[in-house]
Amino acid sequence: MSQTILALVPDLLTSVRIEGAAQRIGHSLRVVDSDAEFVQELANAPALAVLDLGYQWLDLHLVLEACRNARVPVLAFGPHTDMNRQRDARQAGADFVYPRSKFMADTTGCLRDALSAAHVS
């Protein structure tokens, strides 16, 4: 299985934080900033996909369907104030959905939990 985590996280500070967490658990991070590039990168069989739900331009259904087809588990996070977006992500097939505050407070733990659960299933 791949040791790469694929992330569609346009914010540089957030992506740097995720990269540090990924490295702490022995993975590398590949960050992209468009839906099209994200879908293309799924061909490289990442161990996990991470989506920032805070960006309204994100075509959630397209990206999650591509992840499902590629059999890549998805961890999504977004503003705690946007419960509709989090619900939409769950309904569209995201495996793990966290409020942004929880994900940022324990990025390493959230990534580790998602990867562990992905190995079990």
All heavy atoms as an XYZ file, in Angstrom:
926
protein
N       0.834     -1.190      0.000
C       0.000      0.000      0.000
C       0.874      1.248      0.000
O       1.946      1.264      0.579
C      -0.924     -0.020      1.215
C      -1.901      1.136      1.197
S      -3.173      0.931      2.417
C      -4.594      0.657      1.474
N       0.377      2.254     -0.635
C       1.109      3.513     -0.768
C       1.344      4.165      0.589
O       0.565      4.041      1.509
C       0.305      4.461     -1.654
O       0.877      5.740     -1.636
N       2.436      4.887      0.688
C       2.746      5.637      1.893
C       2.442      7.118      1.703
O       2.861      7.941      2.484
C       4.223      5.443      2.257
C       4.536      4.024      2.677
C       3.818      3.650      3.958
O       3.807      4.383      4.935
N       3.192      2.499      3.957
N       1.703      7.445      0.653
C       1.398      8.840      0.357
C      -0.034      9.174      0.757
O      -0.945      8.384      0.556
C       1.568      9.114     -1.157
O       2.913      8.839     -1.523
C       1.250     10.564     -1.499
N      -0.201     10.364      1.326
C      -1.517     10.913      1.615
C      -1.744     12.027      0.602
O      -0.889     12.891      0.431
C      -1.584     11.452      3.060
C      -1.412     10.301      4.057
C      -2.900     12.198      3.290
C      -1.251     10.752      5.500
N      -2.879     11.985     -0.065
C      -3.238     12.992     -1.061
C      -4.160     14.010     -0.414
O      -5.145     13.625      0.227
C      -3.928     12.323     -2.251
C      -4.466     13.233     -3.346
C      -3.338     14.031     -4.000
C      -5.220     12.402     -4.382
N      -3.854     15.284     -0.561
C      -4.661     16.314      0.088
C      -5.089     17.396     -0.892
O      -4.276     17.916     -1.646
C      -3.888     16.942      1.239
N      -6.363     17.722     -0.830
C      -6.907     18.870     -1.557
C      -7.176     19.927     -0.492
O      -8.248     20.012      0.087
C      -8.188     18.480     -2.306
C      -8.859     19.558     -3.156
C      -7.859     20.199     -4.125
C     -10.017     18.977     -3.936
N      -6.106     20.661     -0.189
C      -6.108     21.642      0.900
C      -5.418     22.892      0.379
O      -4.193     22.983      0.408
C      -5.363     21.080      2.142
C      -5.354     22.082      3.266
C      -5.990     19.771      2.592
N      -6.177     23.866     -0.107
C      -5.583     25.049     -0.731
C      -4.817     25.975      0.220
O      -3.959     26.720     -0.227
C      -6.783     25.781     -1.330
C      -7.835     24.738     -1.455
C      -7.616     23.808     -0.311
N      -5.108     25.937      1.508
C      -4.455     26.835      2.452
C      -3.058     26.326      2.808
O      -2.910     25.206      3.313
C      -5.311     26.965      3.717
C      -4.664     27.877      4.732
O      -4.576     29.090      4.466
O      -4.223     27.360      5.781
N      -2.039     27.133      2.554
C      -0.653     26.720      2.774
C      -0.370     26.367      4.235
O       0.256     25.346      4.518
C       0.311     27.824      2.306
C       1.802     27.519      2.502
C       2.210     26.292      1.706
C       2.639     28.719      2.107
N      -0.824     27.180      5.170
C      -0.550     26.896      6.583
C      -1.175     25.576      7.014
O      -0.561     24.799      7.754
C      -1.046     28.039      7.470
C      -0.290     29.354      7.318
C      -0.945     30.446      8.165
C       1.161     29.195      7.696
N      -2.372     25.309      6.547
C      -3.027     24.040      6.877
C      -2.277     22.876      6.252
O      -2.048     21.855      6.904
C      -4.497     24.055      6.407
O      -5.156     25.163      7.018
C      -5.210     22.775      6.769
N      -1.871     23.013      5.005
C      -1.172     21.911      4.340
C       0.177     21.631      4.990
O       0.581     20.474      5.111
C      -1.034     22.162      2.841
O      -0.218     23.279      2.576
N       0.861     22.670      5.459
C       2.145     22.471      6.155
C       1.909     21.692      7.450
O       2.679     20.786      7.794
C       2.835     23.829      6.426
C       3.980     23.690      7.420
C       3.336     24.425      5.120
N       0.854     22.021      8.163
C       0.526     21.317      9.406
C       0.220     19.833      9.119
O       0.660     18.942      9.843
C      -0.655     21.982     10.081
C      -0.994     21.366     11.399
C      -2.159     22.099     12.042
N      -2.121     21.861     13.451
C      -2.148     22.795     14.368
N      -2.199     24.052     14.028
N      -2.130     22.483     15.634
N      -0.552     19.577      8.065
C      -0.881     18.195      7.705
C       0.372     17.448      7.268
O       0.564     16.281      7.606
C      -1.965     18.159      6.603
C      -3.267     18.788      7.125
C      -2.219     16.727      6.136
C      -4.311     19.028      6.043
N       1.236     18.134      6.534
C       2.478     17.492      6.092
C       3.323     17.052      7.285
O       3.851     15.943      7.309
C       3.277     18.433      5.193
C       4.547     17.786      4.660
C       5.260     18.670      3.650
O       5.190     19.912      3.780
O       5.885     18.103      2.742
N       3.435     17.911      8.286
C       4.199     17.546      9.489
C       3.590     16.343     10.189
O       4.307     15.436     10.625
N       2.271     16.315     10.293
C       1.591     15.188     10.933
C       1.799     13.904     10.125
O       2.056     12.835     10.688
C       0.102     15.492     11.069
N       1.700     14.002      8.810
C       1.903     12.830      7.947
C       3.312     12.273      8.127
O       3.504     11.064      8.244
C       1.643     13.203      6.484
N       4.287     13.156      8.170
C       5.675     12.715      8.346
C       5.878     12.029      9.692
O       6.611     11.046      9.794
C       6.632     13.893      8.183
C       6.715     14.369      6.751
C       7.529     15.645      6.584
O       7.866     16.324      7.552
N       7.815     15.986      5.338
N       5.201     12.539     10.733
C       5.337     11.931     12.065
C       4.841     10.490     12.087
O       5.285      9.693     12.905
C       4.592     12.754     13.121
C       5.351     13.978     13.571
C       4.724     14.645     14.787
N       3.490     15.356     14.498
C       3.428     16.543     13.904
N       4.528     17.162     13.534
N       2.262     17.120     13.695
N       3.913     10.155     11.196
C       3.408      8.776     11.182
C       3.952      7.977      9.985
O       3.419      6.939      9.621
C       1.858      8.744     11.212
C       1.248      9.500     10.037
C       1.345      9.283     12.536
C      -0.261      9.391      9.937
N       5.022      8.486      9.390
C       5.728      7.731      8.359
C       5.155      7.826      6.952
O       5.397      6.948      6.130
N       4.416      8.872      6.663
C       3.834      9.057      5.334
C       4.324     10.369      4.729
O       4.763     11.263      5.431
C       2.308      9.087      5.421
C       1.705      7.747      5.675
N       1.879      7.056      6.858
C       0.928      6.960      4.898
C       1.238      5.911      6.793
N       0.646      5.826      5.609
N       4.197     10.453      3.423
C       4.479     11.726      2.748
C       3.140     12.326      2.334
O       2.120     11.638      2.313
C       5.370     11.501      1.526
O       4.734     10.655      0.598
N       3.166     13.606      2.023
C       1.942     14.305      1.641
C       2.101     14.878      0.247
O       3.114     15.497     -0.062
C       1.647     15.439      2.638
C       0.324     16.174      2.426
C      -0.847     15.262      2.795
C       0.282     17.441      3.265
N       1.090     14.663     -0.584
C       1.026     15.264     -1.919
C      -0.167     16.209     -1.905
O      -1.309     15.776     -1.762
C       0.846     14.175     -2.980
C       0.522     14.689     -4.362
C       1.766     15.186     -5.089
N       1.442     15.473     -6.464
C       1.295     16.710     -6.950
N       1.454     17.759     -6.168
N       1.006     16.898     -8.219
N       0.102     17.510     -1.986
C      -0.956     18.516     -1.933
C      -1.260     19.000     -3.346
O      -0.351     19.309     -4.115
C      -0.534     19.716     -1.057
C      -1.638     20.775     -1.025
C      -0.214     19.256      0.349
N      -2.543     19.052     -3.665
C      -3.001     19.585     -4.944
C      -3.999     20.701     -4.662
O      -4.537     20.793     -3.564
C      -3.631     18.491     -5.832
C      -2.610     17.413     -6.166
C      -4.856     17.880     -5.172
N      -4.257     21.558     -5.653
C      -5.188     22.652     -5.404
C      -6.316     22.748     -6.419
O      -6.904     23.799     -6.578
C      -4.480     24.001     -5.242
C      -3.311     24.194     -6.167
O      -2.266     23.693     -5.827
O      -3.444     24.849     -7.205
N      -6.632     21.636     -7.062
C      -7.811     21.634     -7.941
C      -8.447     20.250     -7.940
O      -7.766     19.242     -7.720
C      -7.431     22.027     -9.371
O      -6.762     20.966    -10.019
N      -9.748     20.226     -8.202
C     -10.472     18.959     -8.290
C      -9.852     18.052     -9.349
O      -9.655     16.863     -9.132
C     -11.938     19.195     -8.673
C     -12.717     19.988     -7.646
O     -12.162     20.315     -6.581
O     -13.888     20.286     -7.917
N      -9.554     18.647    -10.514
C      -9.032     17.856    -11.635
C      -7.690     17.212    -11.287
O      -7.471     16.030    -11.565
C      -8.889     18.739    -12.871
N      -6.808     17.984    -10.680
C      -5.499     17.435    -10.299
C      -5.666     16.355     -9.236
O      -4.987     15.332     -9.254
C      -4.597     18.564     -9.792
C      -3.158     18.143     -9.595
C      -2.259     19.279     -9.133
O      -2.750     20.405     -8.898
O      -1.051     19.021     -8.995
N      -6.579     16.561     -8.312
C      -6.854     15.592     -7.262
C      -7.302     14.261     -7.878
O      -6.759     13.205     -7.552
C      -7.930     16.133     -6.312
C      -8.268     15.216     -5.191
C      -7.554     15.256     -4.003
C      -9.310     14.301     -5.308
C      -7.866     14.400     -2.952
C      -9.628     13.445     -4.267
C      -8.908     13.498     -3.087
N      -8.274     14.322     -8.759
C      -8.789     13.106     -9.399
C      -7.681     12.400    -10.171
O      -7.558     11.175    -10.124
C     -10.001     13.437    -10.301
C     -10.404     12.246    -11.153
C     -11.178     13.907     -9.443
N      -6.849     13.159    -10.859
C      -5.730     12.577    -11.609
C      -4.751     11.861    -10.674
O      -4.275     10.774    -10.981
C      -5.025     13.689    -12.386
C      -3.953     13.208    -13.314
C      -3.344     14.364    -14.119
O      -3.706     15.523    -13.940
N      -2.423     14.032    -14.983
N      -4.459     12.457     -9.530
C      -3.502     11.878     -8.577
C      -4.014     10.595     -7.921
O      -3.222      9.816     -7.389
C      -3.136     12.899     -7.500
C      -2.192     13.980     -7.973
C      -0.798     13.455     -8.299
O      -0.299     12.536     -7.597
O      -0.199     13.960     -9.259
N      -5.309     10.372     -7.936
C      -5.851      9.140     -7.356
C      -5.318      7.901     -8.069
O      -5.280      6.815     -7.488
C      -7.385      9.147     -7.392
C      -8.063     10.093     -6.397
C      -9.553     10.171     -6.695
C      -7.804      9.664     -4.962
N      -4.877      8.058     -9.306
C      -4.303      6.936    -10.061
C      -3.038      6.406     -9.399
O      -2.636      5.260     -9.627
C      -4.001      7.365    -11.492
N      -2.401      7.205     -8.548
C      -1.184      6.787     -7.854
C      -1.466      6.038     -6.557
O      -0.546      5.759     -5.790
C      -0.293      8.002     -7.582
C       0.196      8.622     -8.867
O       0.511      7.919     -9.837
N       0.231      9.941     -8.917
N      -2.728      5.703     -6.314
C      -3.163      4.893     -5.170
C      -2.658      5.397     -3.819
O      -1.949      4.708     -3.111
C      -2.759      3.435     -5.376
N      -3.053      6.597     -3.441
C      -2.653      7.081     -2.118
C      -3.291      6.241     -1.008
O      -4.319      5.590     -1.224
C      -3.181      8.519     -2.089
C      -4.312      8.531     -3.065
C      -3.931      7.540     -4.134
N      -2.681      6.270      0.164
C      -3.208      5.522      1.301
C      -4.450      6.186      1.877
O      -5.298      5.531      2.475
C      -2.130      5.404      2.386
N      -4.567      7.511      1.686
C      -5.664      8.281      2.256
C      -5.808      9.573      1.469
O      -4.809     10.121      0.993
C      -5.351      8.612      3.724
C      -6.371      9.420      4.529
C      -7.654      8.605      4.750
C      -5.781      9.837      5.868
N      -7.039     10.050      1.358
C      -7.300     11.359      0.757
C      -7.826     12.282      1.854
O      -8.636     11.874      2.674
C      -8.325     11.235     -0.360
N      -7.333     13.522      1.862
C      -7.762     14.519      2.841
C      -8.372     15.692      2.086
O      -7.751     16.237      1.175
C      -6.576     14.992      3.709
C      -7.005     16.090      4.668
C      -5.957     13.821      4.473
N      -9.585     16.075      2.493
C     -10.298     17.168      1.832
C     -10.641     18.263      2.831
O     -11.157     17.979      3.904
C     -11.620     16.665      1.231
C     -11.546     15.552      0.208
C     -12.952     15.115     -0.180
C     -10.772     16.007     -1.015
N     -10.394     19.498      2.427
C     -10.803     20.657      3.215
C     -12.161     21.103      2.694
O     -12.266     21.627      1.586
C      -9.768     21.770      3.091
C     -10.054     22.950      3.989
O     -11.204     23.092      4.457
O      -9.127     23.746      4.222
N     -13.196     20.896      3.488
C     -14.561     21.227      3.080
C     -14.855     22.720      3.121
O     -15.927     23.153      2.703
C     -15.568     20.508      3.986
C     -15.490     18.991      4.000
C     -16.433     18.436      5.056
C     -15.795     18.426      2.630
N     -13.923     23.500      3.604
C     -14.136     24.935      3.741
C     -14.139     25.691      2.427
O     -14.462     26.870      2.390
N     -13.798     25.037      1.347
C     -13.737     25.692      0.042
C     -14.967     25.325     -0.759
O     -15.134     24.183     -1.175
C     -12.443     25.315     -0.680
C     -11.272     25.894      0.065
C     -10.641     25.176      1.065
C     -10.862     27.193     -0.168
C      -9.606     25.742      1.800
C      -9.833     27.770      0.559
C      -9.213     27.032      1.537
O      -8.205     27.594      2.271
N     -15.837     26.305     -0.970
C     -17.124     26.046     -1.611
C     -16.985     25.645     -3.079
O     -17.888     25.035     -3.634
C     -18.038     27.270     -1.471
C     -18.399     27.580     -0.031
C     -19.045     26.409      0.713
O     -19.914     25.737      0.180
N     -18.597     26.148      1.930
N     -15.867     25.975     -3.719
C     -15.686     25.587     -5.123
C     -15.413     24.099     -5.278
O     -15.490     23.550     -6.369
C     -14.563     26.386     -5.772
C     -13.276     26.376     -5.001
C     -12.801     27.370     -4.205
C     -12.308     25.328     -4.934
N     -11.595     26.999     -3.635
C     -11.275     25.741     -4.073
C     -12.207     24.065     -5.512
C     -10.169     24.954     -3.771
C     -11.097     23.276     -5.217
C     -10.101     23.732     -4.348
N     -15.094     23.432     -4.194
C     -14.813     22.001     -4.241
C     -16.055     21.236     -4.703
O     -17.126     21.372     -4.114
C     -14.399     21.521     -2.838
C     -14.281     20.020     -2.615
C     -13.125     19.458     -3.431
C     -14.064     19.737     -1.138
N     -15.916     20.452     -5.765
C     -17.017     19.615     -6.251
C     -17.000     18.326     -5.428
O     -16.376     17.329     -5.794
C     -16.859     19.328     -7.741
C     -18.056     18.580     -8.319
O     -18.792     17.918     -7.554
O     -18.241     18.655     -9.544
N     -17.658     18.394     -4.299
C     -17.620     17.322     -3.316
C     -18.038     15.976     -3.894
O     -17.365     14.965     -3.685
C     -18.517     17.710     -2.135
C     -18.433     16.881     -0.885
C     -17.011     16.847     -0.352
C     -19.370     17.441      0.166
N     -19.113     15.956     -4.634
C     -19.615     14.683     -5.172
C     -18.662     14.088     -6.208
O     -18.404     12.880     -6.186
C     -21.026     14.854     -5.726
C     -22.017     15.158     -4.643
N     -22.474     14.209     -3.764
C     -22.586     16.323     -4.258
C     -23.298     14.762     -2.895
N     -23.385     16.052     -3.176
N     -18.105     14.915     -7.060
C     -17.141     14.440     -8.052
C     -15.913     13.830     -7.371
O     -15.493     12.721     -7.695
C     -16.695     15.592     -8.961
C     -15.488     15.271     -9.847
C     -15.950     14.603    -11.133
C     -14.698     16.526    -10.155
N     -15.373     14.550     -6.411
C     -14.144     14.111     -5.736
C     -14.394     12.834     -4.932
O     -13.602     11.891     -4.981
C     -13.603     15.260     -4.851
C     -12.536     14.782     -3.911
C     -13.080     16.388     -5.727
N     -15.502     12.791     -4.194
C     -15.778     11.598     -3.383
C     -16.115     10.384     -4.233
O     -15.721      9.269     -3.907
C     -16.878     11.885     -2.362
C     -16.415     12.785     -1.221
C     -17.584     13.234     -0.366
C     -15.367     12.103     -0.371
N     -16.791     10.593     -5.345
C     -17.062      9.470     -6.248
C     -15.757      8.929     -6.826
O     -15.564      7.718     -6.924
C     -18.001      9.900     -7.377
C     -18.352      8.748     -8.304
C     -19.335      9.143     -9.397
O     -19.958     10.214     -9.302
O     -19.455      8.368    -10.356
N     -14.851      9.815     -7.193
C     -13.547      9.383     -7.715
C     -12.775      8.600     -6.658
O     -12.132      7.590     -6.970
C     -12.746     10.596     -8.190
N     -12.846      9.043     -5.406
C     -12.173      8.317     -4.316
C     -12.786      6.930     -4.133
O     -12.066      5.942     -3.952
C     -12.260      9.099     -3.005
S     -11.211     10.569     -2.969
N     -14.110      6.867     -4.166
C     -14.792      5.576     -4.036
C     -14.357      4.633     -5.151
O     -14.041      3.467     -4.914
C     -16.312      5.783     -4.097
C     -17.041      5.372     -2.874
C     -18.554      5.390     -2.965
N     -19.185      6.113     -4.049
C     -19.548      7.387     -4.017
N     -19.324      8.106     -2.945
N     -20.132      7.949     -5.052
N     -14.346      5.138     -6.381
C     -13.950      4.314     -7.530
C     -12.511      3.842     -7.419
O     -12.176      2.746     -7.855
C     -14.164      5.074     -8.833
C     -15.636      5.283     -9.141
O     -16.498      4.580     -8.632
N     -15.934      6.278     -9.963
N     -11.649      4.684     -6.838
C     -10.237      4.327     -6.689
C      -9.979      3.541     -5.391
O      -8.857      3.138     -5.126
C      -9.382      5.597     -6.696
N     -11.031      3.368     -4.588
C     -10.930      2.670     -3.296
C      -9.929      3.332     -2.357
O      -9.121      2.668     -1.711
C     -10.599      1.211     -3.503
C     -11.684      0.496     -4.249
C     -11.547     -0.984     -4.116
N     -12.873     -1.545     -4.182
C     -13.276     -2.402     -5.106
N     -12.465     -2.793     -6.003
N     -14.490     -2.857     -5.123
N     -10.018      4.653     -2.304
C      -9.161      5.442     -1.417
C     -10.035      6.015     -0.308
O     -11.006      6.713     -0.594
C      -8.457      6.585     -2.193
C      -7.666      7.474     -1.250
C      -7.559      6.012     -3.279
N      -9.713      5.704      0.959
C     -10.508      6.262      2.055
C     -10.338      7.775      2.143
O      -9.284      8.313      1.784
C      -9.947      5.564      3.299
C      -8.598      5.082      2.902
C      -8.620      4.860      1.421
N     -11.384      8.444      2.641
C     -11.398      9.909      2.668
C     -11.584     10.431      4.088
O     -12.501     10.011      4.794
C     -12.538     10.459      1.787
C     -12.606     11.979      1.863
C     -12.378      9.994      0.348
N     -10.719     11.364      4.456
C     -10.865     12.131      5.687
C     -11.182     13.556      5.251
O     -10.413     14.158      4.499
C      -9.570     12.094      6.494
C      -9.570     12.810      7.842
C      -8.461     12.249      8.721
C      -9.409     14.308      7.729
N     -12.323     14.070      5.689
C     -12.719     15.438      5.345
C     -12.844     16.253      6.622
O     -13.207     15.720      7.666
C     -14.049     15.419      4.595
N     -12.533     17.529      6.514
C     -12.703     18.415      7.660
C     -13.204     19.760      7.156
O     -12.962     20.138      6.020
C     -11.395     18.574      8.450
C     -10.316     19.288      7.695
C     -10.126     20.655      7.854
C      -9.477     18.598      6.827
C      -9.133     21.318      7.148
C      -8.480     19.251      6.130
C      -8.303     20.622      6.287
N     -13.933     20.439      8.017
C     -14.474     21.722      7.613
C     -14.928     22.529      8.806
O     -14.902     22.052      9.939
N     -15.348     23.760      8.544
C     -15.767     24.652      9.617
C     -16.891     24.033     10.451
O     -17.836     23.474      9.888
C     -16.276     25.895      8.884
C     -15.716     25.805      7.507
C     -15.511     24.350      7.217
N     -16.783     24.137     11.762
C     -17.817     23.556     12.626
C     -19.159     24.258     12.431
O     -20.204     23.698     12.741
C     -17.393     23.600     14.100
C     -17.427     24.966     14.696
N     -16.414     25.870     14.523
C     -18.370     25.589     15.440
C     -16.730     27.000     15.150
N     -17.912     26.851     15.720
N     -19.129     25.458     11.887
C     -20.364     26.204     11.654
C     -21.106     25.723     10.407
O     -22.272     26.062     10.225
C     -20.068     27.703     11.495
O     -19.094     27.865     10.458
C     -19.539     28.288     12.787
N     -20.448     24.939      9.564
C     -21.073     24.473      8.324
C     -21.431     22.987      8.446
O     -20.828     22.124      7.814
C     -20.147     24.715      7.134
C     -20.874     24.583      5.800
O     -22.014     24.081      5.779
O     -20.283     24.974      4.775
N     -22.421     22.720      9.284
C     -22.845     21.339      9.509
C     -23.435     20.714      8.242
O     -23.328     19.503      8.044
C     -23.863     21.270     10.658
C     -23.298     21.714     12.005
S     -21.790     20.827     12.483
C     -22.461     19.227     12.822
N     -24.037     21.522      7.377
C     -24.598     20.990      6.136
C     -23.509     20.406      5.258
O     -23.681     19.340      4.663
C     -25.359     22.074      5.374
C     -26.642     22.468      6.061
O     -27.199     21.702      6.839
N     -27.102     23.680      5.787
N     -22.389     21.099      5.157
C     -21.280     20.621      4.317
C     -20.711     19.317      4.892
O     -20.387     18.393      4.146
C     -20.208     21.712      4.239
C     -19.116     21.441      3.261
C     -19.567     21.690      1.841
N     -18.397     21.859      1.004
C     -18.410     21.769     -0.294
N     -19.527     21.564     -0.927
N     -17.309     21.922     -0.981
N     -20.585     19.249      6.219
C     -20.087     18.017      6.842
C     -21.071     16.865      6.598
O     -20.658     15.749      6.284
C     -19.863     18.236      8.334
C     -18.690     19.165      8.609
C     -18.463     19.382     10.084
O     -18.577     18.458     10.885
N     -18.124     20.608     10.455
N     -22.366     17.148      6.732
C     -23.386     16.130      6.475
C     -23.318     15.682      5.011
O     -23.364     14.488      4.712
C     -24.772     16.685      6.789
C     -25.887     15.631      6.615
C     -27.268     16.237      6.459
N     -27.291     17.018      5.224
C     -27.705     18.285      5.137
N     -28.138     18.926      6.189
N     -27.679     18.923      3.978
N     -23.191     16.626      4.095
C     -23.089     16.301      2.674
C     -21.884     15.400      2.410
O     -21.963     14.468      1.611
C     -22.976     17.565      1.824
C     -24.263     18.386      1.807
O     -25.318     17.883      2.265
O     -24.195     19.544      1.338
N     -20.769     15.688      3.074
C     -19.560     14.875      2.890
C     -19.800     13.443      3.367
O     -19.423     12.483      2.695
C     -18.384     15.500      3.637
N     -20.444     13.296      4.519
C     -20.755     11.947      5.027
C     -21.674     11.212      4.055
O     -21.440     10.049      3.727
C     -21.430     12.028      6.397
C     -20.492     12.236      7.530
C     -21.208     12.099      8.890
N     -20.390     12.671      9.923
C     -20.403     13.956     10.280
N     -21.210     14.808      9.694
N     -19.600     14.392     11.224
N     -22.722     11.911      3.618
C     -23.693     11.274      2.720
C     -23.078     10.920      1.371
O     -23.480      9.950      0.739
C     -24.910     12.178      2.529
C     -25.767     12.265      3.776
C     -26.938     13.218      3.624
O     -26.996     14.037      2.716
N     -27.883     13.112      4.545
N     -22.097     11.691      0.939
C     -21.457     11.432     -0.360
C     -20.358     10.373     -0.255
O     -19.781      9.990     -1.260
C     -20.884     12.727     -0.923
N     -20.058      9.921      0.975
C     -19.133      8.808      1.116
C     -17.826      9.066      1.833
O     -16.961      8.191      1.852
N     -17.645     10.237      2.438
C     -16.415     10.465      3.208
C     -16.398      9.504      4.393
O     -17.398      9.335      5.090
C     -16.336     11.905      3.690
N     -15.278      8.856      4.615
C     -15.164      7.865      5.673
C     -15.043      8.505      7.056
O     -15.521      7.960      8.046
C     -13.949      6.967      5.412
C     -14.059      6.276      4.076
O     -14.803      5.284      3.987
O     -13.425      6.752      3.104
N     -14.362      9.637      7.115
C     -14.124     10.342      8.377
C     -14.393     11.817      8.141
O     -13.858     12.385      7.196
C     -12.673     10.159      8.839
C     -12.260      8.719      8.897
C     -11.682      8.110      7.800
C     -12.487      7.969     10.041
C     -11.325      6.771      7.827
C     -12.139      6.627     10.075
C     -11.559      6.026      8.978
N     -15.210     12.421      8.985
C     -15.520     13.843      8.847
C     -15.334     14.494     10.210
O     -15.937     14.055     11.200
C     -16.955     14.071      8.334
C     -17.239     15.559      8.196
C     -17.164     13.364      6.992
N     -14.486     15.513     10.252
C     -14.181     16.201     11.502
C     -14.450     17.694     11.377
O     -14.228     18.277     10.316
C     -12.691     16.055     11.849
C     -12.240     14.648     12.112
C     -11.512     13.944     11.161
C     -12.526     14.031     13.326
C     -11.077     12.655     11.406
C     -12.091     12.732     13.575
C     -11.378     12.058     12.613
O     -10.948     10.776     12.857
N     -14.860     18.323     12.481
C     -14.851     19.783     12.493
C     -13.395     20.238     12.366
O     -12.480     19.563     12.872
C     -15.410     20.149     13.868
C     -16.018     18.905     14.414
C     -15.341     17.758     13.730
N     -13.173     21.333     11.711
C     -11.815     21.840     11.499
C     -11.047     21.976     12.814
O      -9.878     21.618     12.894
C     -11.870     23.187     10.778
C     -10.514     23.781     10.483
C     -10.651     25.139      9.778
N      -9.345     25.689      9.499
C      -8.582     25.361      8.475
N      -9.003     24.473      7.599
N      -7.405     25.917      8.303
N     -11.720     22.453     13.864
C     -11.046     22.662     15.142
C     -10.493     21.354     15.702
O      -9.365     21.308     16.192
C     -11.992     23.317     16.150
O     -13.157     22.525     16.311
N     -11.260     20.281     15.640
C     -10.793     18.982     16.145
C      -9.643     18.461     15.289
O      -8.646     17.966     15.808
C     -11.931     17.968     16.174
C     -11.461     16.578     16.630
C     -12.596     15.610     16.772
C     -12.195     14.200     17.119
N     -10.948     13.984     17.793
N      -9.798     18.569     13.966
C      -8.747     18.073     13.074
C      -7.441     18.833     13.280
O      -6.374     18.229     13.354
C      -9.200     18.176     11.613
C      -8.168     17.677     10.636
C      -7.847     16.338     10.582
C      -7.522     18.546      9.780
C      -6.887     15.865      9.694
C      -6.571     18.101      8.886
C      -6.252     16.742      8.841
N      -7.517     20.147     13.430
C      -6.302     20.943     13.610
C      -5.690     20.735     14.994
O      -4.479     20.820     15.151
C      -6.591     22.428     13.357
C      -7.030     22.725     11.922
S      -5.978     22.007     10.626
C      -4.562     23.073     10.740
N      -6.519     20.437     15.991
C      -6.007     20.209     17.346
C      -5.276     18.873     17.451
O      -4.350     18.733     18.258
C      -7.145     20.258     18.357
N      -5.671     17.885     16.647
C      -5.046     16.556     16.709
C      -4.900     15.976     15.304
O      -5.409     14.901     15.007
C      -5.869     15.618     17.597
C      -5.171     14.281     17.833
O      -3.939     14.182     17.613
O      -5.862     13.313     18.215
N      -4.203     16.698     14.458
C      -4.032     16.268     13.067
C      -3.373     14.894     12.992
O      -3.833     14.013     12.261
C      -3.199     17.307     12.285
O      -3.804     18.595     12.446
C      -3.137     16.973     10.813
N      -2.323     14.700     13.761
C      -1.608     13.414     13.735
C      -2.537     12.283     14.146
O      -2.595     11.244     13.479
C      -0.374     13.464     14.654
O       0.464     14.543     14.241
C       0.418     12.166     14.588
N      -3.278     12.463     15.227
C      -4.190     11.428     15.708
C      -5.291     11.121     14.706
O      -5.632      9.954     14.482
N      -5.858     12.150     14.103
C      -6.927     11.950     13.113
C      -6.410     11.177     11.902
O      -7.067     10.251     11.413
C      -7.530     13.284     12.687
S      -8.499     14.115     13.962
N      -5.224     11.548     11.414
C      -4.638     10.835     10.277
C      -4.334      9.383     10.654
O      -4.645      8.456      9.895
C      -3.356     11.519      9.800
C      -3.501     12.886      9.135
C      -2.126     13.460      8.813
C      -4.356     12.811      7.884
N      -3.740      9.190     11.820
C      -3.394      7.837     12.288
C      -4.657      6.976     12.396
O      -4.673      5.833     11.940
C      -2.671      7.898     13.625
C      -2.181      6.530     14.100
C      -1.506      6.578     15.452
N      -0.321      7.417     15.435
C      -0.160      8.526     16.180
N      -1.105      8.923     17.011
N       0.951      9.215     16.114
N      -5.717      7.530     13.003
C      -6.971      6.772     13.148
C      -7.562      6.393     11.792
O      -8.010      5.277     11.599
C      -7.993      7.583     13.944
C      -7.613      7.750     15.408
O      -6.652      7.083     15.876
O      -8.257      8.573     16.085
N      -7.562      7.337     10.866
C      -8.122      7.073      9.543
C      -7.319      5.997      8.801
O      -7.888      5.105      8.197
C      -8.177      8.355      8.724
N      -5.997      6.085      8.882
C      -5.152      5.085      8.214
C      -5.302      3.724      8.853
O      -5.344      2.704      8.159
C      -3.692      5.541      8.228
C      -3.384      6.701      7.283
C      -2.071      7.375      7.665
C      -3.360      6.230      5.843
N      -5.401      3.677     10.183
C      -5.586      2.392     10.882
C      -6.908      1.748     10.491
O      -6.970      0.552     10.212
C      -5.553      2.595     12.396
O      -4.286      3.011     12.811
N      -7.970      2.542     10.467
C      -9.282      2.016     10.097
C      -9.292      1.555      8.643
O      -9.931      0.557      8.311
C     -10.354      3.079     10.311
N      -8.575      2.250      7.789
C      -8.514      1.875      6.367
C      -7.819      0.526      6.203
O      -8.207     -0.276      5.354
C      -7.780      2.951      5.560
N      -6.807      0.250      7.023
C      -6.108     -1.051      6.948
C      -6.987     -2.189      7.414
O      -6.874     -3.297      6.939
C      -4.831     -1.015      7.789
C      -3.701     -0.310      7.136
N      -3.541     -0.205      5.775
C      -2.623      0.338      7.660
C      -2.438      0.462      5.494
N      -1.869      0.807      6.627
N      -7.868     -1.902      8.365
C      -8.746     -2.932      8.923
C      -9.831     -3.327      7.933
O     -10.178     -4.484      7.801
C      -9.374     -2.440     10.260
C     -10.466     -3.375     10.724
C      -8.294     -2.290     11.307
N     -10.383     -2.326      7.224
C     -11.506     -2.629      6.324
C     -11.083     -3.197      4.997
O     -10.033     -3.420      4.650
C     -12.372     -1.414      6.091
O     -11.653     -0.237      5.977
